[in-house]
Amino acid sequence: MGREREREVQQYTVEQLVAVNPYNPDILPDLENYVNDQVSSKTYSLAANLCLLRLYQFEPERMSTQIVSRILVKALMAMPAPDFSLCLFLIPERVQMEEQFKTLIVLSHYLETGRFRQFWDEAAKNRHIVEVVPGFEQEIQAYAIHVLSVTYQKVPRAVLAEAINIEGLSLDKFLEHYVANSGWILEKSHGRGQLIVLPRNEFNHPELKKNTEDSVPLEHITRIFPILG
């Protein structure tokens, strides 16, 4: 019977197992292995991870806190997507009160509020939690750059250094890469040191936003009024 089950699982991908029978506890080991695969291969599947967390709700005695922690770290790396909150909603409060999960919740709060210095300080104290997942630092740096790029037109070098936790020669190399590949421009500012000019987008330059695609033509609105009446 066990061998038949193993052959059956091998015929399907994890995504197919989730789609066909997401509430079957028999797929729980496959989903746990898939979390570890995501960590090692630097891939990500929110759907599979949410499915696993739901199964843990039905099978609490089978919950692996190590696996749950890795899911939450991967969810942090997916910001600005709301994946962390979606995952946290499926984790029992008693589990959230464990020290490692309280730490991850604090880290999430710092990221959501743009308090990057506090984030990096807290992450440094808890490397045993976050550095289990390769690429964590790079993904958070990418998120920090995203926040800066939708907020500012120009950023002082010191502000960027704090947001991405890089300084000195390493920051010089980082800037060289983004100047060459992402359209950043470096300029001097009187009394404030180096400024980074970020690419224009509809958020840091609202005049670029195209409203025509989102607006509803007037004739469509006039057609709706008789229906509502």
N, C-alpha and C positions, 0 to 999 in steps of 0.2 A: 504493500500500500504506500509506504514511504517513497519507494523508488518511482512508483507511478506519479506521485505528487511532484517529485523532483523533475521528472521528464515533462510534466505539464507546465511547470514554472519556466523551464528552459525554452519552451516554445513561444513564450510571450516576453515582451519587454516589460519593465516595471510600469511604465506609463499605460500600457495596455491592461495590465492587471488592475491598476487603479481605476481605469475607465470601465472595465467590465464588472468588477465586484469590489467597490471601495470599502465595504463594511465587512469583508470577510477576514476574520482574525488570522486565518492561515497565511495571509500574505505579509503579516507583520515582520517576520524575519527578513523577508526580501526587501522590505522598505527600510529596515535598519541597515542592512548591507548597502543599500543604495545611498543612504546618507553618507556612509564612509567612502563610497565611490565618488560622491560629489566633492568631498573634502580632498581626496587624493588627486582627482582629475580636474579640479577647479571648475566644475560644472555646477548647475543649480536647477532644481525643480521644486518650485513652491507647491504645486499641486500634489506631488508625491509626499512632501514633508507635512503638509496640512492633513493629508489622508492618514499618515502615521500618527500624528497627534490626536486625531479623532479616534483612532483605534485604541490608543492608550487610555482614552476616556472610558472605553468599554472594558478594557483589560488593564486596570491600574497596577495590578501586581506584576505586570510584565514590563512596566515602564523602565527605560534606561535613562537615567539623568545625564549620562555622558552624551547619549544620542540627542537628547533634548537640547543640551547646551550647544552642541554643534549646529543644530538647526537654527537656534537663535543667533549664533554668530554669523551664519550664512545669511540670515535675514537682515542683520545689521549691514552687511556688505552690499545688500541690494538697495539701500536707500539712494534716492528719495522715495522709492516705492514703499507702501505702508505694510510690507510683509511682516515686520517685527510685531506690530500690533495684532495682525491677523493670527500669527502663531501664538502670541501671548494669551490671546482670548481663549485658546483651547487648552491651556496649561492650568491645572488646579491651583488655587491660591496657596495651598499648603506647600506646593512644590516651588512656587514663586518666592516663597519666604526663605528658601535655602540661599546661602551666602553667594554662590556663584550666579544665581539667577537675579538676586538683588543687584549685584554688580552690573550685569548686562542691562538691566532696566535703567540703572543710572547712566550707563554709557549711551543708551538710546535717547534718554532725555537730553543729555549734553549735545548730541548730534542734531536732534530736532530743534533745539533752541540756538544752534550755531555757536555753542561755547566750546570751541575746538581746543583751547589751551587746557581747560579742565578735562576734556575728553582724553587727550593724549597723556596727561598726568595720571588719570585713573587707569587707563589702559596699560601704562608702564608698570603699575603696581600689580596688575593681574595678567601678566604675560602668559601664565600657565593656562589661562582660559581662552584668550583670543588668538594666541600664536599657534594653537593646535591646528587652526585652519590656515593653510598657505594662501598668501595673497591678501590677507586681511588689511594690512597697512596700506597697500596700493589702492584697494577699493575705497577705503575711507578717504584717502587723499583725493581720489577722483570725485568723491561726493563733495568734499570741501571746495574743490575747484568749481564744481557745478554751482554751489551756493554763492560763491563769490561772483561767478560770471553772470548770474541772473540778478545780482544785487548792485554791483558796481560797474562803472565804466573804466575806472582806474583804481589800482590797488597798490598801496605802498609795499615795498619789499618786506618790511617787518611784519605787516599784517598777513601776507602770503606765507611767510616763514612759520608763523604761529599756527596758521590754519592747517598746513600740511606737515608740520613738525620736521622741517628740514632747514638747515642753516649752512653758512659758510660755502666751501667749495662744492659741496653736494647740491646746494641750492643753485649755484652758478650753472652746474651741468644740467640741472632740472630745467632752468630757464632757457638755456640754449636749445634744449630739445623742444620746448613748447614754442619758442620763437620760430624754429625751423619747421615745425610740423602743425602748429595749431593757430598760427596767425597772431601770436602775442607780439607786442612791441614794447621795447624798453626805452624809457626816457628819464632824464634827470629832472628833479624838481628842486627849486631853490629852498634850501633849508630843510627839506624832508627826505633827502636821499633819492634812491631809485624808485621810479614808479613803473608799474606794469599796466600797459593799456590792453584791456581785454577786448576780444572780438565783439562787434556790435550784434545785438540780438533784440528780439521784441520785448525783452524784459528790462535790460539795461538801457535800451533806447525805445521807449514805448511808441514813438512815431513810426517804427517799422512794422508794428502789428497790423495785420490785414483784417479788417472788420467785415469786408464784403462777403467772405465765405461763411461767416458765422451769423450774419444778419438775415432776417426773414423778409423777403420782398413784400412791399406794401400790398400788392394785389393778392398775395396769399392770405394776409391778415383780413382783408375785406371779405374774402370768401368764407372765413371762419365765423365771422359775426352772425350771419343768418343761421348757421348750424347751431351756435350757442343759444340763439333766440328760440 
